[in-house]
Amino acid sequence: MNLRRFALIAVPYIWLLALFLVPFLIVLKISLSDIALARPPYMPQLDLSAGWEGITSFFAALDFENFVFLTTDDLYWRAYLSSLQIAALSTFITLCIGYPIAYGMARAPLEWRATLLMLVILPFWTSFLIRVYAWMGILSNEGLLNQFLMWTGLISAPLTILNTNTAVYIGIVYTYLPFMILPIYAALEKMDESLLEAAEDLGCSRIQAFWLVTIPLSRNGIIAGCFLVFIPAIGEFVIPSLLGGSGTLMIGKVLWEEFFSNRDWPVASAVAIILLLILIIPIILFQRNEQKAREAEG
Amino acid sequence: MSQKVFAPWEDATEKPLIQFKGVTKKFGDFVAIDNLSLDIYQKEFFALLGPSGCGKTTMMRMLAGFEAPTHGTILLAGQDIAPVPPNKRAVNMMFQSYALFPHLSVWDNIAFGLRREGQDKDAIAARVEEMLRLTRLSKFAKRKPHQISGGQRQRVALARSLAKAPKLLLLDEPLGALDAKLRQDTQFELMDIQEKTGTTFVIVTHDQEEAMTVASRVAVMDEGRVIQVATPSVIYEAPETVYVADFIGDVNIIQGRASQDADKVRIDWAEGQPPIIGTTQKTFSPSQTCHFAIRPEKVAISTEQPEAPNVLQGRVIDIAYLGNLSTYHVELPDGTMMKAQTANTRRLSRRDITWEDNVWLSFTDTAGVLLER
């Protein structure tokens, strides 16, 4: 019995171990190494044939040089900050757009809900890259949006949207909207509508009932949706490089350039490790907080 | 000092708290409430009783403000409540699903309505504590709704709806989710709380026993109309229609032709059978079709031919043993089935009537009611 339970748990854990922890340790190791003109382009290499001495000299050669280097060039922390800002703002915009959609879906007639859900998932049927390219066609100076706005006479000269941060926001919000809608929809759909009637009956206006009942009850969906948008958005590379301009500074782009243009694997790895810490630490703190709240409830 | 019987509906000077005046409610083409007029008085425990889909819940939702009547007016203390939204009505509702806020503790659930009124903290705390004491929930104040039992949740819902001291409390199938034993206890608890707080209660239920137990008056409803409004005993003893007689409790209905002589009516109900003699205040035209309704417990059963105004002979087909009572299903010579009920004052082994026995059924001429329809 215990063995079976163990086997059941072991499968996902071995999967995570092989595909997350091991690569992570390799990246960590590279981030502590030095750049070298060699293949692979870093050193030291672990030389097991030299025995114990090989291992000690391997560890002796590891240092935090690359992390120190990241603090010397303000490009990096500006990239981190700008990524955080873009990710946070786009998460907020996604929430503002996604919540009403999820709310509308959850309140729609039952026979409509499956269709509406399908429509939210539908964009995933085409490649993400193609959809981002499509936005280039829409947002460019001669693009559909500008043509339409000029046709209606709202503007006389085309707006420059492509290759600005605005285009990056549009791209991120568009791409990650389903990840915001789905968990919020799941939370709202479960909600008993008589709770809102009860709130009204007890003296709430509709708006008060929304803030006091609907929002707290969909809190878990909101949190899940925000994580699902914020985490990938912060390290996003494709959207800023295709829709953003030279002024768009995001850590994903910096990482890519370090890795492929400069071939500086150790610095690129250090950038990745810091990014991971930026993401993981708040999540761990948040979860600990949740746990405490649950324990306090008993 | 003689105690005054609580019966404001008999007092012409008494002003009703709630008045339905020609209220009709339509959902599309479906008529949920059909031109209904009804008065409910202060401090009443009023039950709306009927099968599901009879419109009783719609009536309650109109009182709470979640539905508006299509025609007609509803007055609360003499004022038309149509323009008053649910959050401004001095009416609170206890929901069938209880609708407790799952993210709030018992204490906060009860305080919810009070906080909306903007009372100061001490007043809210005092009122919540009072409600917790009234519903015996003080120990559970800190718990969340999912951490307490069904019966406790029911009491939280009651405490929450009573906290604002409404003029009128609506209870939508309040005991539906409880098991039989807890239901009975809770019924008496409800009556007790109703008496202590002096609040007018309107309860919706499809359970006739529940309505009979708790209510001062019962309105029996069917298809959007009120069939009869009366005290439980009048509903039971003097139903006005076959529908009411049949809906409340067990009844034998015998159809026949009436021939009246003053207050006595002779009912010819089958070829070769002695006519049934009944008493009525109504007038039946000669040979008018009428229904004679008699409760099984008013029919006596014996092995010897008794002396009584009505005596019928039959054969025992079935015996339903209920512990305290036994119901005998007796087939009369023409095939009509009639139920007779006796209290089991003796042990089962001493019972002298059994299956296939030929027995005599008897009842007085005032035991049953004569109904036109």
HADDOCK unambig.tbl for C-alpha pairs under 7 A between the chains (distance, minus, plus):
assign (segid A and resid 194 and name CA) (segid B and resid 99 and name CA) 5.85 0.50 0.50
assign (segid A and resid 195 and name CA) (segid B and resid 99 and name CA) 4.95 0.50 0.50
assign (segid A and resid 195 and name CA) (segid B and resid 100 and name CA) 6.88 0.50 0.50
assign (segid A and resid 195 and name CA) (segid B and resid 101 and name CA) 6.63 0.50 0.50
assign (segid A and resid 198 and name CA) (segid B and resid 99 and name CA) 6.39 0.50 0.50
assign (segid A and resid 200 and name CA) (segid B and resid 86 and name CA) 6.10 0.50 0.50
assign (segid A and resid 200 and name CA) (segid B and resid 87 and name CA) 4.90 0.50 0.50
assign (segid A and resid 201 and name CA) (segid B and resid 86 and name CA) 5.44 0.50 0.50
assign (segid A and resid 201 and name CA) (segid B and resid 87 and name CA) 5.10 0.50 0.50
assign (segid A and resid 201 and name CA) (segid B and resid 92 and name CA) 5.94 0.50 0.50
assign (segid A and resid 201 and name CA) (segid B and resid 93 and name CA) 6.76 0.50 0.50
assign (segid A and resid 202 and name CA) (segid B and resid 87 and name CA) 6.18 0.50 0.50
assign (segid A and resid 202 and name CA) (segid B and resid 92 and name CA) 6.74 0.50 0.50
assign (segid A and resid 202 and name CA) (segid B and resid 113 and name CA) 4.53 0.50 0.50
assign (segid A and resid 203 and name CA) (segid B and resid 87 and name CA) 3.95 0.50 0.50
assign (segid A and resid 203 and name CA) (segid B and resid 88 and name CA) 6.25 0.50 0.50
assign (segid A and resid 203 and name CA) (segid B and resid 113 and name CA) 5.99 0.50 0.50
assign (segid A and resid 203 and name CA) (segid B and resid 116 and name CA) 5.88 0.50 0.50
assign (segid A and resid 204 and name CA) (segid B and resid 87 and name CA) 5.65 0.50 0.50
assign (segid A and resid 204 and name CA) (segid B and resid 116 and name CA) 6.49 0.50 0.50
assign (segid A and resid 205 and name CA) (segid B and resid 87 and name CA) 6.32 0.50 0.50
assign (segid A and resid 217 and name CA) (segid B and resid 103 and name CA) 6.79 0.50 0.50
